Amino acid sequence: MTATRRAVPRVVFLSAHLPSANSTQAGQRVAYDHLQLLAQTFPVDLIAFANAAERLDMDGSVNALCQRVEIIPVTTWTRIRGAISRPDLPTYIALRASGRITRMVAQLCEQSSNVVLWAEYTQMAQYLRSLNGSVRRTVLVCQDVLGQLCERYARLKSWPVAQLTRVECSRLARWEAKVVKQASVAVTMSEKDRILLKQLGADNVVVAYPRAQFAPTRQPECAIGTEPTMMFFGAMDRSENHEAVVWFLEMVLPAIRSVIPNVRVLIVGAHPARALLALCQQTQGVDVTGYVPDPRPWFAETWFGIVPLQSGAGLKVKVVEFLAQGLPVVTTTIGSEGITAQGEDGLIVSDTAVEFARHCIVLLGDRAKCRSLGQAAHRWFTTSYQPQEFGPDGVRKLVLGYP
């Protein structure tokens, strides 16, 4: 091994959102896991964007992990300025354009020839392209495949917004295909997304399944609540989660309630919109918790999870969290993507309101079946789900680039 290889590189961790163990967003918790693991082995500098809500999550933990921390506030003005200053970039990418970050990264690379750039979220790949030749290695973490995410978003819009969005999707997909090829290694959250990135032309793609943050240490009790209860879990300020819950309440729940009048629905997640709160107040048997630091008490009351996503991309950690708790999940194709569990493992997939309601009615009406599928779900999680949290050896391979 050469002397250069023996030298410990400095990792510059660029993130489109603030890494935080306490975030309501699964992606930011995943980013924090990556940052924490890197800091166990390498000196790390963090440069991260953070909006007002994300800055509230700052508790000093990232400062304890990193040699240097630079937080770039995200405001309406910074988004507009990014879009105006970088018309060459797709708008979604330009919203995270900052000359300040470009200068900081360039300065760090001038100070040392032994720098590894780690870009968390594909948006941050814009800072890798111009510096790829002057750094030791670049790692790009693609939590979603953006072209797929944008195209699905466009499908839910009406003309002319849908048409304009599709034009932007084409720009985004072309840009994404370029940047994933230029990174030394691309990291993604599932085998399904690994295949998509390979199709875009990425040569070196590693799958790193995210961990379930609330996974129990032993077999949990399944469906111990006395009332027939379903639960949705996720940050409610994300449009795909909001749309999913509204679709379920309006299109699915009436059919379920016609058979099981006393059914209860829990919506557990931060920042529900006023419109959703109003809808829930008008709907019998629906409880909205808002933010909860630990959802496990709510899991304990639940018979099974519902994840009726109509849009979005990437692996849905919320589905894995339900399965880890020993709870079956009724979800859509989008909600199940990247998760290898099958129907016999407690992952039940349906894309129509009628079928979604039918599966929920079966589980609510047969508690023994619900519990059996819950036990199978937990068994799948403990035996088949393999979250790649890297660990020391995995981090070294990604950062140093050798076996």
MOPEBEL-V236740 format. One record per pair of residues at least 24 apart in sequence whose C-alpha atoms are under 6 Angstrom apart, sorted by sequence separation. I is the first residue (numbers start at 1). J is the second residue. D is the distance in Angstrom with one decimal. If there is no record, write none. Layout:
[[I,J,D] [I,J,D]]
This chain:
[[47,71,6.0] [49,73,5.9] [50,74,5.6] [304,328,5.0] [305,329,4.5] [306,330,5.0] [307,331,4.6] [308,332,5.5] [304,329,5.7] [306,331,5.9] [39,65,5.9] [147,173,4.6] [309,335,5.7] [346,373,4.8] [18,48,5.7] [93,123,5.2] [345,376,5.0] [346,377,5.0] [12,44,5.8] [13,45,5.9] [16,48,5.9] [17,49,5.1] [18,50,5.2] [345,377,4.9] [10,43,5.3] [11,44,4.8] [12,45,4.8] [13,46,4.8] [14,47,5.0] [15,48,4.6] [16,49,5.2] [17,50,5.4] [236,269,5.6] [10,44,6.0] [14,48,5.7] [229,263,6.0] [231,265,5.7] [235,269,4.7] [236,270,5.5] [237,271,5.4] [228,263,5.3] [229,264,4.6] [230,265,4.9] [231,266,4.5] [232,267,4.9] [233,268,4.9] [234,269,4.9] [235,270,5.1] [236,271,5.4] [229,265,5.8] [231,267,5.9] [233,269,5.8] [236,272,4.8] [139,183,6.0] [138,183,5.3] [139,184,6.0] [141,186,5.8] [142,187,6.0] [143,188,5.8] [328,373,5.8] [138,184,5.1] [139,185,5.2] [140,186,4.8] [141,187,4.6] [142,188,5.1] [328,374,4.9] [137,184,5.9] [139,186,6.0] [141,188,6.0] [327,374,4.3] [326,374,4.4] [326,375,5.4] [326,377,5.3] [326,378,4.3] [323,377,4.9] [324,378,5.1] [323,378,5.6] [324,381,5.5] [244,308,5.2] [244,309,4.8] [240,311,5.6] [230,302,5.6] [229,302,5.1] [230,303,5.9] [229,303,5.4] [230,304,5.4] [231,305,4.9] [232,306,5.3] [230,305,5.7] [231,306,5.8] [225,301,4.3] [223,302,5.6] [223,303,4.1] [90,171,5.8] [90,172,5.4] [252,353,5.3] [256,357,5.7] [251,353,6.0] [11,115,5.9] [14,118,6.0] [222,326,5.9] [9,114,5.0] [10,115,4.9] [11,116,4.8] [12,117,4.9] [13,118,4.8] [14,119,4.8] [15,120,4.7] [252,357,5.4] [256,361,6.0] [9,115,5.5] [11,117,5.9] [12,118,6.0] [14,120,6.0] [212,321,5.4] [215,324,5.4] [228,364,5.9] [192,338,5.1] [190,338,5.1] [222,371,5.7] [152,311,5.7] [149,312,5.4] [149,313,5.1] [144,313,5.8] [144,314,4.6] [211,387,5.1] [210,387,5.2] [209,387,4.3] [209,388,5.1] [208,388,4.5] [24,235,5.8]]
